[in-house]
Amino acid sequence: MSNQPSVAVAHLGCEKNRIDTEHMLGLLVEAGYPVDSDEAFADYVIVNTCSFIQAAREESVRTLVELAEADKKIVITGCMAQHFQEELLEELPEAVALVGTGDYHKIVDVIQRAEAGERVTEITAEPTYIADETVPRYRTTTEGTAYVRIAEGCDYGCAFCIIPHLRGKQRSRSIESIVAEAEQLATEGVKELILISQITTNYGLDLYGKPKLAELLQALGNVDVPWIRMHYAYPTGLTPEVMAAIQETENVLPYLDLPLQHSHPEVLRAMNRPWQGQVNDQIIETIKAKLPEAVLRTTFIVGFPGETDAHFEHLCDFVQRHQFDHVGVFTFSPEEGTPAFDLSNQLSQDVMDARRDRLMALQQPISWQRNQAEIGKVVPVLIEQEHPGSGQLIGRSARFSADVDGLVYIHPNIDTDIATSPSACLGSMMPIQITDADAYDLHGQFVTSTSKLVKH
């Protein structure tokens, strides 16, 4: 039995936050702390918070209040700790420690000091830390998938975004460090690596003097994993070299997550993204020409201050014209500390909600049509879940990224006995024949022959 106090972690927010959580867990386990999956039984609960938009903060606050009422020793880490340190210490006497976004690697020391009775604040004003492949990590994703952070922080100053303030300036890991981590994950049986950073297409700019995403993808092509997927690929960084690397590197999926935010040049200028307004149409046509198999996902913000009906119609036309595979829509959230917070012409929440709903309704038949085109294909599916009630297996095809896109539901097939031993399949990649589709998800069956397998 360990004499150390037990620790549980409540993870909130994005996959970048998830990696911080995984490193904290890894460091605690290495130091001999028992990690409890149930917050109710743990001595300390680390709450890794999100502060990106109002809704995320509200979820973080709800979690903190519930734990405080349960009389837990709370360690607040992540973006809210970085953002609201003074207020949190004042409002939550139950918080025994605050840890910033660039300080999560100090978690063992923080817990030790809290145990000694200190109320700890470890917050670097300008975060500079980024973990490499040598920092212990306890993965919390499904066994077949892992996120790999290739850079942290952001040098852009988008008017609506608090991230540079919370996460610091861009700092990239070396290609060698990323490949070493990828190889380690491959030996653990990981089938999909999802590359993340704030702006993946800017990878390496700070370290090498120019973006090196194409070289990174080529280097990762030698790692024995079937799928490498990128998130947050800014369209302006999709150079001919990057597109060639995607095309020529067999395990790099032609899946592009393009955070476009809007289509109208005036709104993009107000968002402090003027460089983007000129290239949206052109770059998307180029991508489709160079990567005809590409799956395109994007996100938009509706209701940015000053967005007129005409601006919104421009966005609707843009979505209709380009027929994206996946679209996420957010309503504008005014963030204190960002230039957009004080802008005049703020729109009402009702108007923003109506615009979001209309854009999503416009996208739905497009997504449905995209998914319908998959029917009849045999595609590799990464099996990730077993339904606790029915035992049905659920996974993802290459078209779907983790947590943000749809799923593939696998139905029993009398021609094969694979489905009768489902747990043997978890974490593996299997050929599935797609038999049905709706706007969000695909349905399919195991097949015995892989002769018609479509790689992506």
RODO-2510 file (C-alpha; in nm, 4 decimals, decimal comma):
residues 456
     n   res          X          Y          Z
     1     m     0,0000     0,0000     0,0000
     2     s     0,1242     0,3458    -0,0881
     3     n     0,1464     0,6088     0,1841
     4     q     0,0997     0,8754    -0,0796
     5     p    -0,2393     1,0493    -0,1079
     6     s    -0,4534     0,9321    -0,3981
     7     v    -0,5189     1,1642    -0,6908
     8     a    -0,7961     1,1806    -0,9508
     9     v    -0,8073     1,4065    -1,2559
    10     a    -1,1146     1,5763    -1,4009
    11     h    -1,0249     1,6637    -1,7588
    12     l    -1,2093     1,9475    -1,9351
    13     g    -1,1502     2,1169    -2,2668
    14     c    -0,9563     2,0383    -2,5809
    15     e    -0,7135     1,7656    -2,6810
    16     k    -0,4190     1,9979    -2,6067
    17     n    -0,5451     2,0068    -2,2495
    18     r    -0,5826     1,6285    -2,2630
    19     i    -0,2107     1,5871    -2,3355
    20     d    -0,1296     1,8068    -2,0324
    21     t    -0,3593     1,5811    -1,8252
    22     e    -0,1857     1,2689    -1,9569
    23     h     0,1594     1,4044    -1,8690
    24     m     0,0441     1,4989    -1,5173
    25     l    -0,0954     1,1479    -1,4685
    26     g     0,2266     0,9957    -1,6019
    27     l     0,4434     1,2020    -1,3661
    28     l     0,2234     1,1202    -1,0637
    29     v     0,2209     0,7471    -1,1401
    30     e     0,5996     0,7516    -1,1850
    31     a     0,6338     0,9239    -0,8456
    32     g     0,4264     0,6494    -0,6803
    33     y     0,0966     0,8310    -0,6322
    34     p    -0,2114     0,6075    -0,6574
    35     v    -0,4384     0,7428    -0,9319
    36     d    -0,8093     0,6896    -0,8709
    37     s    -1,0528     0,6985    -1,1608
    38     d    -1,3340     0,7990    -0,9229
    39     e    -1,3107     1,1527    -0,7879
    40     a    -1,5303     1,0540    -0,4917
    41     f    -1,2551     0,8339    -0,3429
    42     a    -0,9502     1,0474    -0,4180
    43     d    -0,7742     1,2699    -0,1621
    44     y    -0,6846     1,5272    -0,4271
    45     v    -0,8740     1,6107    -0,7450
    46     i    -0,6852     1,7890    -1,0209
    47     v    -0,9299     1,9842    -1,2388
    48     n    -0,7670     2,0614    -1,5734
    49     t    -0,9824     2,3544    -1,6833
    50     c    -1,0733     2,5168    -2,0129
    51     s    -1,1159     2,8922    -2,0580
    52     f    -1,1545     2,9200    -2,4341
    53     i    -1,5158     3,0418    -2,4450
    54     q    -1,7869     3,1274    -2,1945
    55     a    -1,9565     2,7827    -2,2121
    56     a    -1,6263     2,6072    -2,1390
    57     r    -1,5622     2,8320    -1,8388
    58     e    -1,9097     2,7638    -1,7049
    59     e    -1,8482     2,3884    -1,7259
    60     s    -1,5154     2,4322    -1,5462
    61     v    -1,6774     2,6416    -1,2712
    62     r    -1,9616     2,3888    -1,2258
    63     t    -1,7089     2,1093    -1,1827
    64     l    -1,5051     2,3105    -0,9321
    65     v    -1,8099     2,4060    -0,7253
    66     e    -1,9373     2,0453    -0,7126
    67     l    -1,5985     1,9219    -0,5918
    68     a    -1,5727     2,2036    -0,3366
    69     e    -1,9150     2,1077    -0,1991
    70     a    -1,7912     1,7471    -0,1717
    71     d    -1,5080     1,8794     0,0477
    72     k    -1,2288     1,7786    -0,1911
    73     k    -0,8764     1,9173    -0,1967
    74     i    -0,8784     2,0777    -0,5400
    75     v    -0,5779     2,1487    -0,7609
    76     i    -0,6847     2,3819    -1,0442
    77     t    -0,4693     2,3497    -1,3545
    78     g    -0,4915     2,4617    -1,7160
    79     c    -0,6348     2,7622    -1,8926
    80     m    -0,8683     2,8953    -1,6219
    81     a    -0,5863     2,8870    -1,3678
    82     q    -0,3725     3,0853    -1,6131
    83     h    -0,6592     3,3244    -1,6915
    84     f    -0,8220     3,3946    -1,3530
    85     q    -0,5658     3,3096    -1,0882
    86     e    -0,6521     3,5803    -0,8341
    87     e    -1,0287     3,5336    -0,8647
    88     l    -1,0065     3,1555    -0,8292
    89     l    -0,7971     3,1722    -0,5132
    90     e    -1,0423     3,4209    -0,3661
    91     e    -1,3643     3,2458    -0,4709
    92     l    -1,2605     2,8858    -0,3967
    93     p    -1,0985     2,8463    -0,0554
    94     e    -1,1065     2,4691    -0,1217
    95     a    -0,8439     2,5142    -0,3948
    96     v    -0,5125     2,4051    -0,2452
    97     a    -0,3132     2,4835    -0,5593
    98     l    -0,3199     2,6672    -0,8909
    99     v    -0,1034     2,5450    -1,1784
   100     g    -0,0632     2,7344    -1,5077
   101     t    -0,0592     2,6006    -1,8637
   102     g     0,3209     2,6098    -1,8742
   103     d     0,3708     2,4513    -1,5320
   104     y     0,1911     2,1153    -1,5404
   105     h     0,5276     1,9326    -1,5327
   106     k     0,5699     2,0558    -1,1716
   107     i     0,2614     1,8643    -1,0533
   108     v     0,4461     1,6210    -0,8221
   109     d     0,6205     1,9073    -0,6431
   110     v     0,2887     2,0946    -0,6206
   111     i     0,1111     1,8004    -0,4531
   112     q     0,4029     1,7532    -0,2103
   113     r     0,3931     2,1207    -0,1110
   114     a     0,0133     2,1121    -0,0730
   115     e     0,0482     1,8052     0,1516
   116     a     0,2891     2,0067     0,3672
   117     g     0,0172     2,2687     0,4141
   118     e     0,1178     2,5302     0,1585
   119     r    -0,1375     2,6944    -0,0681
   120     v     0,0582     2,6672    -0,3930
   121     t     0,0540     2,8966    -0,6949
   122     e     0,2739     2,7824    -0,9835
   123     i     0,1883     3,0055    -1,2782
   124     t     0,4471     3,1278    -1,5269
   125     a     0,3166     3,4560    -1,6710
   126     e     0,4487     3,3818    -2,0207
   127     p     0,4364     3,0014    -2,0663
   128     t     0,7410     2,8567    -2,2444
   129     y     0,7334     2,4870    -2,1509
   130     i     0,6473     2,2039    -2,3897
   131     a     0,6804     1,8368    -2,2964
   132     d     0,8896     1,6082    -2,5156
   133     e     0,9031     1,2311    -2,5629
   134     t     1,0981     1,1808    -2,2371
   135     v     0,8165     1,3088    -2,0114
   136     p     0,6055     1,0206    -1,8738
   137     r     0,2544     0,9993    -2,0153
   138     y    -0,0494     0,7986    -1,9125
   139     r    -0,2852     0,7896    -2,2107
   140     t    -0,6565     0,8474    -2,1547
   141     t    -0,7743     0,8009    -2,5149
   142     t    -0,9020     0,4734    -2,6616
   143     e    -0,6145     0,2305    -2,7091
   144     g    -0,5898     0,2710    -3,0869
   145     t    -0,5559     0,6523    -3,0940
   146     a    -0,3091     0,9022    -2,9489
   147     y    -0,2671     1,2767    -2,9836
   148     v     0,0827     1,4050    -3,0558
   149     r     0,1505     1,7702    -2,9799
   150     i     0,3980     1,9024    -3,2348
   151     a     0,3961     2,2631    -3,1080
   152     e     0,2376     2,4739    -2,8363
   153     g     0,1268     2,8383    -2,8271
   154     c     0,0401     3,0809    -3,1042
   155     d     0,1923     3,3947    -3,2581
   156     y    -0,1263     3,5135    -3,4298
   157     g    -0,3485     3,7782    -3,2776
   158     c    -0,7011     3,6881    -3,3904
   159     a    -0,9357     3,9424    -3,2355
   160     f    -1,1678     3,6822    -3,0770
   161     c    -0,9044     3,4460    -2,9338
   162     i    -0,7542     3,4332    -2,5848
   163     i    -0,5191     3,1395    -2,6620
   164     p    -0,1903     3,3355    -2,7133
   165     h    -0,2498     3,4974    -2,3733
   166     l    -0,3186     3,1589    -2,2089
   167     r    -0,0671     2,9380    -2,3889
   168     g     0,2163     3,1722    -2,4851
   169     k     0,4056     3,2105    -2,8122
   170     q     0,4540     2,9256    -3,0576
   171     r     0,7233     2,6767    -2,9653
   172     s     0,7772     2,3692    -3,1804
   173     r     0,9313     2,0370    -3,0888
   174     s     1,2071     1,9021    -3,3109
   175     i     1,1242     1,6545    -3,5863
   176     e     1,3475     1,3990    -3,4077
   177     s     1,1568     1,4385    -3,0797
   178     i     0,8172     1,3973    -3,2485
   179     v     0,9296     1,0921    -3,4475
   180     a     1,0725     0,9336    -3,1303
   181     e     0,7384     0,9757    -2,9538
   182     a     0,5485     0,8455    -3,2586
   183     e     0,7686     0,5344    -3,2677
   184     q     0,7120     0,4751    -2,8971
   185     l     0,3339     0,5029    -2,9453
   186     a     0,3501     0,2638    -3,2408
   187     t     0,5189     0,0002    -3,0197
   188     e     0,2269     0,0421    -2,7764
   189     g    -0,0123    -0,0643    -3,0520
   190     v    -0,1434     0,2795    -3,1477
   191     k    -0,2979     0,2792    -3,4967
   192     e    -0,3727     0,6501    -3,5374
   193     l    -0,1636     0,9528    -3,4452
   194     i    -0,3438     1,2868    -3,4456
   195     l    -0,1005     1,5772    -3,4826
   196     i    -0,2112     1,8864    -3,2938
   197     s    -0,0925     2,2377    -3,2190
   198     q    -0,2561     2,5793    -3,2397
   199     i    -0,1527     2,6206    -3,6057
   200     t    -0,0176     2,2955    -3,7425
   201     t     0,0788     2,4457    -4,0789
   202     n     0,3150     2,6863    -3,8959
   203     y     0,4993     2,3955    -3,7360
   204     g     0,8734     2,4568    -3,7086
   205     l     0,8700     2,8272    -3,7995
   206     d     1,0090     2,9293    -3,4584
   207     l     1,2628     2,6448    -3,4429
   208     y     1,3902     2,6187    -3,7996
   209     g     1,3192     2,9684    -3,9348
   210     k     1,0549     2,8383    -4,1748
   211     p     0,7597     2,5967    -4,1548
   212     k     0,8685     2,2330    -4,1697
   213     l     0,5365     2,0476    -4,1785
   214     a     0,6148     1,8765    -4,5109
   215     e     0,9449     1,7437    -4,3735
   216     l     0,7745     1,6279    -4,0516
   217     l     0,5082     1,4366    -4,2457
   218     q     0,7728     1,2709    -4,4610
   219     a     0,9694     1,1666    -4,1495
   220     l     0,6535     1,0256    -3,9882
   221     g     0,5940     0,8246    -4,3054
   222     n     0,8602     0,5825    -4,1753
   223     v     0,6716     0,5165    -3,8491
   224     d     0,4723     0,1935    -3,8419
   225     v     0,1225     0,3365    -3,7872
   226     p    -0,1540     0,3101    -4,0476
   227     w    -0,3036     0,6568    -3,9971
   228     i    -0,1505     0,9986    -3,9316
   229     r    -0,4058     1,2770    -3,9159
   230     m    -0,3614     1,6536    -3,8831
   231     h    -0,5798     1,9009    -3,6973
   232     y    -0,5751     2,2822    -3,7323
   233     a    -0,4196     2,3151    -4,0773
   234     y    -0,4493     2,6813    -4,1703
   235     p    -0,5245     2,7051    -4,5428
   236     t    -0,2512     2,9616    -4,6095
   237     g     0,0079     2,7100    -4,4869
   238     l    -0,1020     2,4345    -4,7239
   239     t     0,1868     2,4943    -4,9591
   240     p     0,2517     2,2772    -5,2668
   241     e     0,5217     2,1007    -5,0588
   242     v     0,2775     2,0163    -4,7779
   243     m     0,0139     1,8913    -5,0218
   244     a     0,2751     1,6811    -5,2011
   245     a     0,3839     1,5327    -4,8666
   246     i     0,0217     1,4413    -4,7848
   247     q    -0,0194     1,2838    -5,1279
   248     e     0,3099     1,0942    -5,1279
   249     t     0,3286     0,9771    -4,7642
   250     e     0,1210     0,6631    -4,7494
   251     n     0,0121     0,6748    -4,3850
   252     v    -0,0754     1,0477    -4,3852
   253     l    -0,4505     1,0757    -4,4305
   254     p    -0,5824     1,3318    -4,6805
   255     y    -0,7948     1,4734    -4,3984
   256     l    -0,7723     1,8499    -4,3579
   257     d    -0,9158     2,0377    -4,0639
   258     l    -0,9245     2,3998    -4,1823
   259     p    -1,0277     2,6482    -3,9083
   260     l    -1,1613     2,9083    -4,1549
   261     q    -1,3873     3,0984    -3,9060
   262     h    -1,5649     3,2977    -4,1804
   263     s    -1,5735     3,3635    -4,5534
   264     h    -1,6413     3,7372    -4,5885
   265     p    -1,3263     3,9551    -4,6218
   266     e    -1,4749     4,2338    -4,4044
   267     v    -1,5532     3,9965    -4,1177
   268     l    -1,2125     3,8311    -4,1521
   269     r    -1,0489     4,1746    -4,1390
   270     a    -1,2427     4,2566    -3,8219
   271     m    -1,1296     3,9201    -3,6809
   272     n    -0,7719     4,0278    -3,7544
   273     r    -0,7380     3,7548    -4,0180
   274     p    -0,7134     3,9786    -4,3295
   275     w    -0,4578     3,7460    -4,4900
   276     q    -0,7238     3,4792    -4,5194
   277     g    -1,0009     3,6646    -4,7015
   278     q    -0,8239     3,6627    -5,0370
   279     v    -0,7416     3,2941    -5,0414
   280     n    -1,0411     3,0978    -4,9133
   281     d    -1,2017     3,0094    -5,2471
   282     q    -0,8763     2,9749    -5,4323
   283     i    -0,7038     2,7530    -5,1735
   284     i    -1,0024     2,5199    -5,1400
   285     e    -1,0190     2,4741    -5,5165
   286     t    -0,6436     2,4062    -5,5168
   287     i    -0,6777     2,1471    -5,2391
   288     k    -0,9578     1,9712    -5,4249
   289     a    -0,7526     1,9670    -5,7459
   290     k    -0,4304     1,8466    -5,5780
   291     l    -0,5970     1,6130    -5,3262
   292     p    -0,9190     1,4905    -5,4871
   293     e    -0,9621     1,2337    -5,2057
   294     a    -0,9346     1,4989    -4,9331
   295     v    -1,1884     1,5019    -4,6517
   296     l    -1,2437     1,8654    -4,5530
   297     r    -1,3579     1,9736    -4,2079
   298     t    -1,3931     2,3352    -4,1010
   299     t    -1,5303     2,5532    -3,8236
   300     f    -1,7039     2,8899    -3,8446
   301     i    -1,7924     3,1632    -3,5976
   302     v    -2,1297     3,3302    -3,6537
   303     g    -2,2337     3,6533    -3,4868
   304     f    -1,8950     3,8240    -3,4748
   305     p    -1,9577     4,1915    -3,3840
   306     g    -2,0713     4,3777    -3,6940
   307     e    -2,1630     4,0644    -3,8926
   308     t    -2,4505     4,1792    -4,1148
   309     d    -2,7199     3,9742    -4,2861
   310     a    -2,5214     4,0154    -4,6082
   311     h    -2,2023     3,8856    -4,4418
   312     f    -2,3921     3,5849    -4,3108
   313     e    -2,5485     3,5145    -4,6529
   314     h    -2,1971     3,5223    -4,7992
   315     l    -2,0992     3,2531    -4,5486
   316     c    -2,4059     3,0417    -4,6329
   317     d    -2,3235     3,0657    -5,0063
   318     f    -1,9632     2,9721    -4,9303
   319     v    -2,0683     2,6565    -4,7399
   320     q    -2,3132     2,5641    -5,0151
   321     r    -2,0500     2,6150    -5,2832
   322     h    -1,7650     2,4175    -5,1303
   323     q    -1,9603     2,1195    -4,9930
   324     f    -1,7408     2,0473    -4,6894
   325     d    -1,7528     1,6979    -4,5409
   326     h    -1,7802     1,8221    -4,1810
   327     v    -1,8690     2,1672    -4,0459
   328     g    -1,8720     2,2929    -3,6872
   329     v    -2,0420     2,6239    -3,6039
   330     f    -1,9852     2,8336    -3,2913
   331     t    -2,1584     3,1516    -3,1844
   332     f    -1,9238     3,4406    -3,0995
   333     s    -1,8223     3,4524    -2,7327
   334     p    -1,6802     3,7875    -2,6099
   335     e    -1,3581     3,7111    -2,4237
   336     e    -1,2211     3,9634    -2,1784
   337     g    -0,8629     4,0475    -2,2740
   338     t    -0,9230     4,0109    -2,6490
   339     p    -0,9715     4,3020    -2,8944
   340     a    -1,3202     4,1771    -2,9907
   341     f    -1,4464     4,2054    -2,6320
   342     d    -1,5093     4,5814    -2,6547
   343     l    -1,6199     4,6021    -3,0179
   344     s    -1,9455     4,7843    -3,0868
   345     n    -2,2240     4,6199    -3,2894
   346     q    -2,2399     4,3111    -3,0664
   347     l    -2,5220     4,0820    -3,1813
   348     s    -2,7885     3,9356    -2,9562
   349     q    -2,7593     3,5709    -2,8559
   350     d    -3,0944     3,5008    -3,0247
   351     v    -2,9644     3,6267    -3,3613
   352     m    -2,6408     3,4290    -3,3198
   353     d    -2,8268     3,1106    -3,2269
   354     a    -3,0608     3,1464    -3,5254
   355     r    -2,7627     3,1904    -3,7603
   356     r    -2,5834     2,8900    -3,6137
   357     d    -2,8955     2,6741    -3,6512
   358     r    -2,9497     2,7860    -4,0093
   359     l    -2,5894     2,7161    -4,1108
   360     m    -2,5984     2,3728    -3,9479
   361     a    -2,9292     2,2974    -4,1236
   362     l    -2,7707     2,4016    -4,4535
   363     q    -2,4747     2,1690    -4,3935
   364     q    -2,6812     1,8661    -4,2899
   365     p    -2,7889     1,7485    -4,6388
   366     i    -2,4324     1,8068    -4,7637
   367     s    -2,2916     1,5822    -4,4888
   368     w    -2,5666     1,3279    -4,5609
   369     q    -2,4749     1,3206    -4,9283
   370     r    -2,1035     1,2858    -4,8496
   371     n    -2,1758     0,9901    -4,6218
   372     q    -2,4141     0,8310    -4,8722
   373     a    -2,1245     0,8149    -5,1187
   374     e    -1,9515     0,5706    -4,8814
   375     i    -2,2249     0,3046    -4,9106
   376     g    -2,0949    -0,0084    -5,0786
   377     k    -1,7269     0,0655    -5,0086
   378     v    -1,5090    -0,1594    -4,7952
   379     v    -1,2967     0,0666    -4,5751
   380     p    -1,0563     0,0222    -4,2814
   381     v    -1,2277     0,1059    -3,9513
   382     l    -1,0462     0,1586    -3,6216
   383     i    -1,2570    -0,0286    -3,3623
   384     e    -1,2762     0,1831    -3,0462
   385     q    -1,5814     0,1017    -2,8360
   386     e    -1,8095    -0,1821    -2,7413
   387     h    -2,1650    -0,0740    -2,6550
   388     p    -2,2099    -0,1766    -2,2896
   389     g    -2,5697    -0,2906    -2,3440
   390     s    -2,5780    -0,4520    -2,6856
   391     g    -2,2107    -0,5406    -2,7312
   392     q    -2,2201    -0,3627    -3,0673
   393     l    -1,8806    -0,2475    -3,1882
   394     i    -1,8272     0,1168    -3,2801
   395     g    -1,5323     0,2713    -3,4581
   396     r    -1,4198     0,5345    -3,7055
   397     s    -1,3193     0,5315    -4,0691
   398     a    -1,0488     0,7604    -4,2050
   399     r    -1,3207     1,0174    -4,2849
   400     f    -1,3912     1,0740    -3,9154
   401     s    -1,1570     1,2238    -3,6568
   402     a    -1,1878     1,1437    -3,2863
   403     d    -1,4425     1,3390    -3,0768
   404     v    -1,5416     1,5851    -3,3508
   405     d    -1,6825     1,3787    -3,6398
   406     g    -1,9124     1,0802    -3,6810
   407     l    -1,8800     0,7110    -3,5966
   408     v    -1,9114     0,3803    -3,7769
   409     y    -2,1613     0,1404    -3,6156
   410     i    -2,0819    -0,2227    -3,6941
   411     h    -2,3701    -0,4655    -3,7264
   412     p    -2,3421    -0,8466    -3,6988
   413     n    -2,2733    -1,0365    -4,0188
   414     i    -2,3644    -1,4050    -4,0369
   415     d    -2,0792    -1,4731    -4,2830
   416     t    -1,8110    -1,4136    -4,0226
   417     d    -1,7611    -1,4963    -3,6558
   418     i    -1,5499    -1,1831    -3,5903
   419     a    -1,8442    -1,0025    -3,4345
   420     t    -1,8909    -1,2843    -3,1814
   421     s    -1,5614    -1,1986    -3,0097
   422     p    -1,5832    -0,8201    -3,0048
   423     s    -1,3336    -0,7449    -2,7285
   424     a    -1,0581    -0,9030    -2,9387
   425     c    -1,1161    -0,6294    -3,1967
   426     l    -1,0854    -0,3219    -2,9714
   427     g    -0,7905    -0,1102    -3,0793
   428     s    -0,7540    -0,2956    -3,4090
   429     m    -0,8228    -0,1884    -3,7649
   430     m    -1,0702    -0,4061    -3,9561
   431     p    -1,2188    -0,3988    -4,3069
   432     i    -1,5838    -0,2965    -4,2889
   433     q    -1,8371    -0,2858    -4,5712
   434     i    -2,0461     0,0306    -4,5422
   435     t    -2,4134    -0,0603    -4,5762
   436     d    -2,5950     0,2544    -4,4646
   437     a    -2,5357     0,6192    -4,3746
   438     d    -2,7074     0,9192    -4,2204
   439     a    -2,5971     1,2832    -4,1917
   440     y    -2,3457     1,2097    -3,9175
   441     d    -2,2618     0,8384    -3,8983
   442     l    -2,1993     0,5295    -4,1093
   443     h    -2,3219     0,1736    -4,0570
   444     g    -2,1483    -0,1394    -4,1796
   445     q    -2,0575    -0,5053    -4,1400
   446     f    -1,7400    -0,7096    -4,1109
   447     v    -1,6214    -0,8643    -4,4348
   448     t    -1,4084    -1,1695    -4,4881
   449     s    -1,2464    -1,0543    -4,8109
   450     t    -1,0379    -0,7365    -4,8288
   451     s    -1,0101    -0,7381    -5,2063
   452     k    -1,2199    -0,4216    -5,2430
   453     l    -1,0582    -0,2365    -4,9536
   454     v    -1,0444     0,1394    -5,0060
   455     k    -0,7375     0,2693    -4,8170
   456     h    -0,8878     0,5961    -4,6992
***
